[in-house]
Amino acid sequence: MAIRRKKVEPQKKDPGPQLRINNQIRAKEVRLVGDNVTQGIYPIQQARRIAEEQELDLVEIAANAEPPVCRVLDYQKYLYQQKKKAKEIKANQTQIQVKEVRFGPQTDDHDYNFKLKHAIGFLEEGNKVKASVFFRGRSIMFKDQGELLLLRFASELESYAIVEQMPTMEGKRMGMVFSPKKGIVKKKSSGSNPADVEAQKKKEKGPERTSAETPANEVGTDSEGDE
């Protein structure tokens, strides 16, 4: 006996919420709005005919109104504009990252100040900062010293950040998390020449740093604090 296999339909990508247009509109009459029509209530056949005469679509924009509200427009162009607007909104949204600044329990003042400057820069960009003190071998004896270093760091960042997490031990490291205060985040200029933006950054940060320094997501610790 032959086994009949059930035909599997290919899954369609969800296009997201769609508006009813043209023959999809079920109402017997609709209210037309917009600059390109005489506004008022029309039988659905007449409303469709008005759209056809302009070689446009009848689009239902408020289905729950009584009667439903429609516009006469180019629906494909409308969808394109909505998609473009959504992309622009997403591009302009601030993406918050967590940048880590690493110390050893006996970090000297020069290294400390260098990393403090980095942390301020991260906060001004709108990022969170995680300050971590790494303990290696017998340096765990200096746990209290590591905590004091983090609390000093918090005091130095008082004008730029709020403390999101107090010093907490995580294995062989102690961490503290900061969030930028409102008003300290510098606005990014849109549409600027990349070369001009880079020049402005160098001007704000001062002399160019050597390749031995690491201005990445992780600002490295001194040799004593490395794992």
Disulfide bonds with the S-S distance in Angstrom:
none
